[in-house]
Amino acid sequence: PVTAASIVVPYGHVIGNEKWRGSEVAQRLQGKVRLIFEDGLGLVDFHLSNGTCILLISEADLVAGDEFKRRLVRFRNASSLRGIVIVEKTPISDQYYLGVQKLVVLELGMVLLPVANQGEASQLIIQLVSFCVREQSRDRGANPFLRKQRAQLAEPAVLQTVQQIPGVGKTKALLLLQQFGSIHRLCNASINELEEVVGQTAAQQIYTF
């Protein structure tokens, strides 16, 4: 079951699935964020204070078979929570990455962020937590009905994802997201539509990717 919806996470905290206790990612988070372990998170690996859930797919998960795919599909089908998928893309797991990318981004419509190791995964989680804290302090005293419309956590994650495309830096990524609004629409854009935003060479690279 996806049980994270009922868990309230204080700002600046991360609730981690008990299975990650003692792992490299947990050790690197200690001291940087307030990390609490729970064994009732169900399919979720890490739960952040703004309702975002992180599903961490390790190198071992990728090599072991399709169980991680079933977990992602179950999460997507059972949950209204925002899910960010972090995948360990290493020389060993690289051959599986394209399949994961297709499943997560195109079929499930979730955000996918590749990392080289668990150290990078922990850095990413720390960045996301600090973003939550900044959002909360900015929202304090603001109209609670407008808060929902404010920039959500997925936006910097989506920006980072678009920057994974060869030849796309931060500026082009911003232009593309401004124009197309989502990774799904960007994936379905024609070469001509892309050319209008980033020019012919970059458009071809994006389309091929």
Contacts in CASP RR format, 6 or more apart in sequence:
PFRMAT RR
TARGET T0000
AUTHOR 0000-0000-0000
METHOD contacts of the structure
MODEL  1
PVTAASIVVPYGHVIGNEKWRGSEVAQRLQGKVRLIFEDGLGLVDFHLSN
GTCILLISEADLVAGDEFKRRLVRFRNASSLRGIVIVEKTPISDQYYLGV
QKLVVLELGMVLLPVANQGEASQLIIQLVSFCVREQSRDRGANPFLRKQR
AQLAEPAVLQTVQQIPGVGKTKALLLLQQFGSIHRLCNASINELEEVVGQ
TAAQQIYTF
1 42 0 8 1.000
1 43 0 8 1.000
1 78 0 8 1.000
2 42 0 8 1.000
2 43 0 8 1.000
2 44 0 8 1.000
2 53 0 8 1.000
2 74 0 8 1.000
2 75 0 8 1.000
2 78 0 8 1.000
2 79 0 8 1.000
2 81 0 8 1.000
3 40 0 8 1.000
3 41 0 8 1.000
3 42 0 8 1.000
3 44 0 8 1.000
4 15 0 8 1.000
4 41 0 8 1.000
4 42 0 8 1.000
4 44 0 8 1.000
4 47 0 8 1.000
4 51 0 8 1.000
4 53 0 8 1.000
4 79 0 8 1.000
4 81 0 8 1.000
5 79 0 8 1.000
5 80 0 8 1.000
5 81 0 8 1.000
7 15 0 8 1.000
7 38 0 8 1.000
7 41 0 8 1.000
7 47 0 8 1.000
9 15 0 8 1.000
9 47 0 8 1.000
9 48 0 8 1.000
9 49 0 8 1.000
9 51 0 8 1.000
10 34 0 8 1.000
10 49 0 8 1.000
11 49 0 8 1.000
11 132 0 8 1.000
11 133 0 8 1.000
11 136 0 8 1.000
12 33 0 8 1.000
12 34 0 8 1.000
12 49 0 8 1.000
12 129 0 8 1.000
12 132 0 8 1.000
12 133 0 8 1.000
13 33 0 8 1.000
13 34 0 8 1.000
13 35 0 8 1.000
13 36 0 8 1.000
13 49 0 8 1.000
13 129 0 8 1.000
14 29 0 8 1.000
14 33 0 8 1.000
14 34 0 8 1.000
14 35 0 8 1.000
14 36 0 8 1.000
14 46 0 8 1.000
14 47 0 8 1.000
14 48 0 8 1.000
14 125 0 8 1.000
14 129 0 8 1.000
15 35 0 8 1.000
15 36 0 8 1.000
15 37 0 8 1.000
15 38 0 8 1.000
15 41 0 8 1.000
15 46 0 8 1.000
15 47 0 8 1.000
16 26 0 8 1.000
16 35 0 8 1.000
16 36 0 8 1.000
16 37 0 8 1.000
16 38 0 8 1.000
16 41 0 8 1.000
16 45 0 8 1.000
16 46 0 8 1.000
16 47 0 8 1.000
17 37 0 8 1.000
17 38 0 8 1.000
17 39 0 8 1.000
17 40 0 8 1.000
17 41 0 8 1.000
17 42 0 8 1.000
17 44 0 8 1.000
17 45 0 8 1.000
17 46 0 8 1.000
18 37 0 8 1.000
18 38 0 8 1.000
18 39 0 8 1.000
18 40 0 8 1.000
18 41 0 8 1.000
19 45 0 8 1.000
20 26 0 8 1.000
20 37 0 8 1.000
20 45 0 8 1.000
20 46 0 8 1.000
20 56 0 8 1.000
21 37 0 8 1.000
23 118 0 8 1.000
24 117 0 8 1.000
24 118 0 8 1.000
24 119 0 8 1.000
24 122 0 8 1.000
25 56 0 8 1.000
25 118 0 8 1.000
25 119 0 8 1.000
25 121 0 8 1.000
25 122 0 8 1.000
25 125 0 8 1.000
26 35 0 8 1.000
26 37 0 8 1.000
26 122 0 8 1.000
28 118 0 8 1.000
28 119 0 8 1.000
28 122 0 8 1.000
28 123 0 8 1.000
29 35 0 8 1.000
29 122 0 8 1.000
29 125 0 8 1.000
29 126 0 8 1.000
32 122 0 8 1.000
32 126 0 8 1.000
33 125 0 8 1.000
33 126 0 8 1.000
33 129 0 8 1.000
41 47 0 8 1.000
43 55 0 8 1.000
43 71 0 8 1.000
43 74 0 8 1.000
43 75 0 8 1.000
43 78 0 8 1.000
43 79 0 8 1.000
44 53 0 8 1.000
44 54 0 8 1.000
44 55 0 8 1.000
44 75 0 8 1.000
44 81 0 8 1.000
45 53 0 8 1.000
45 54 0 8 1.000
45 55 0 8 1.000
45 56 0 8 1.000
46 53 0 8 1.000
46 54 0 8 1.000
46 56 0 8 1.000
46 125 0 8 1.000
47 53 0 8 1.000
47 54 0 8 1.000
48 54 0 8 1.000
48 125 0 8 1.000
48 128 0 8 1.000
48 129 0 8 1.000
48 132 0 8 1.000
48 153 0 8 1.000
49 129 0 8 1.000
49 132 0 8 1.000
49 133 0 8 1.000
49 136 0 8 1.000
50 132 0 8 1.000
50 135 0 8 1.000
50 136 0 8 1.000
50 152 0 8 1.000
50 153 0 8 1.000
51 81 0 8 1.000
51 82 0 8 1.000
52 81 0 8 1.000
52 82 0 8 1.000
52 83 0 8 1.000
52 84 0 8 1.000
52 128 0 8 1.000
52 132 0 8 1.000
52 153 0 8 1.000
52 154 0 8 1.000
53 75 0 8 1.000
53 79 0 8 1.000
53 81 0 8 1.000
53 82 0 8 1.000
53 83 0 8 1.000
53 84 0 8 1.000
54 83 0 8 1.000
54 84 0 8 1.000
54 85 0 8 1.000
54 86 0 8 1.000
54 125 0 8 1.000
54 128 0 8 1.000
55 71 0 8 1.000
55 72 0 8 1.000
55 75 0 8 1.000
55 83 0 8 1.000
55 84 0 8 1.000
55 85 0 8 1.000
55 86 0 8 1.000
56 86 0 8 1.000
56 88 0 8 1.000
56 121 0 8 1.000
57 68 0 8 1.000
57 72 0 8 1.000
57 85 0 8 1.000
57 86 0 8 1.000
57 87 0 8 1.000
57 88 0 8 1.000
57 100 0 8 1.000
58 88 0 8 1.000
58 118 0 8 1.000
59 88 0 8 1.000
59 90 0 8 1.000
59 92 0 8 1.000
59 93 0 8 1.000
61 67 0 8 1.000
61 68 0 8 1.000
62 68 0 8 1.000
62 87 0 8 1.000
62 88 0 8 1.000
62 93 0 8 1.000
62 96 0 8 1.000
62 97 0 8 1.000
62 100 0 8 1.000
63 92 0 8 1.000
63 93 0 8 1.000
63 96 0 8 1.000
69 103 0 8 1.000
72 85 0 8 1.000
72 103 0 8 1.000
72 104 0 8 1.000
72 108 0 8 1.000
72 110 0 8 1.000
73 108 0 8 1.000
75 83 0 8 1.000
76 108 0 8 1.000
76 109 0 8 1.000
76 110 0 8 1.000
82 152 0 8 1.000
82 153 0 8 1.000
82 154 0 8 1.000
83 110 0 8 1.000
83 111 0 8 1.000
84 110 0 8 1.000
84 111 0 8 1.000
84 113 0 8 1.000
84 128 0 8 1.000
84 153 0 8 1.000
84 154 0 8 1.000
84 157 0 8 1.000
85 100 0 8 1.000
85 104 0 8 1.000
85 110 0 8 1.000
85 111 0 8 1.000
85 112 0 8 1.000
85 113 0 8 1.000
86 113 0 8 1.000
86 114 0 8 1.000
86 115 0 8 1.000
86 121 0 8 1.000
86 124 0 8 1.000
86 125 0 8 1.000
87 93 0 8 1.000
87 97 0 8 1.000
87 100 0 8 1.000
87 104 0 8 1.000
87 112 0 8 1.000
87 113 0 8 1.000
87 114 0 8 1.000
87 115 0 8 1.000
88 114 0 8 1.000
88 115 0 8 1.000
88 116 0 8 1.000
88 117 0 8 1.000
88 118 0 8 1.000
88 121 0 8 1.000
89 97 0 8 1.000
89 114 0 8 1.000
89 115 0 8 1.000
89 116 0 8 1.000
90 116 0 8 1.000
90 117 0 8 1.000
97 114 0 8 1.000
100 112 0 8 1.000
101 112 0 8 1.000
104 110 0 8 1.000
104 111 0 8 1.000
104 112 0 8 1.000
105 111 0 8 1.000
105 112 0 8 1.000
105 161 0 8 1.000
105 183 0 8 1.000
105 184 0 8 1.000
105 187 0 8 1.000
106 184 0 8 1.000
106 187 0 8 1.000
109 183 0 8 1.000
109 184 0 8 1.000
111 154 0 8 1.000
111 157 0 8 1.000
111 158 0 8 1.000
111 161 0 8 1.000
111 183 0 8 1.000
112 161 0 8 1.000
113 124 0 8 1.000
113 157 0 8 1.000
113 160 0 8 1.000
113 161 0 8 1.000
114 164 0 8 1.000
115 121 0 8 1.000
115 124 0 8 1.000
127 156 0 8 1.000
128 153 0 8 1.000
128 156 0 8 1.000
128 157 0 8 1.000
131 153 0 8 1.000
131 156 0 8 1.000
132 153 0 8 1.000
135 150 0 8 1.000
135 151 0 8 1.000
135 153 0 8 1.000
138 150 0 8 1.000
139 147 0 8 1.000
139 150 0 8 1.000
158 177 0 8 1.000
158 182 0 8 1.000
158 183 0 8 1.000
159 170 0 8 1.000
159 173 0 8 1.000
159 174 0 8 1.000
159 177 0 8 1.000
161 183 0 8 1.000
162 168 0 8 1.000
162 173 0 8 1.000
162 176 0 8 1.000
162 177 0 8 1.000
162 183 0 8 1.000
162 186 0 8 1.000
163 169 0 8 1.000
163 170 0 8 1.000
163 173 0 8 1.000
165 173 0 8 1.000
165 205 0 8 1.000
165 206 0 8 1.000
165 209 0 8 1.000
166 205 0 8 1.000
166 209 0 8 1.000
167 202 0 8 1.000
167 205 0 8 1.000
168 176 0 8 1.000
168 198 0 8 1.000
168 202 0 8 1.000
168 205 0 8 1.000
168 206 0 8 1.000
172 197 0 8 1.000
172 198 0 8 1.000
172 202 0 8 1.000
175 197 0 8 1.000
175 198 0 8 1.000
176 186 0 8 1.000
176 194 0 8 1.000
176 197 0 8 1.000
176 198 0 8 1.000
176 206 0 8 1.000
177 186 0 8 1.000
179 193 0 8 1.000
179 196 0 8 1.000
179 197 0 8 1.000
180 186 0 8 1.000
180 189 0 8 1.000
186 206 0 8 1.000
189 207 0 8 1.000
190 207 0 8 1.000
191 203 0 8 1.000
191 204 0 8 1.000
191 207 0 8 1.000
194 202 0 8 1.000
194 203 0 8 1.000
194 206 0 8 1.000
194 207 0 8 1.000
195 203 0 8 1.000
197 203 0 8 1.000
198 206 0 8 1.000
END
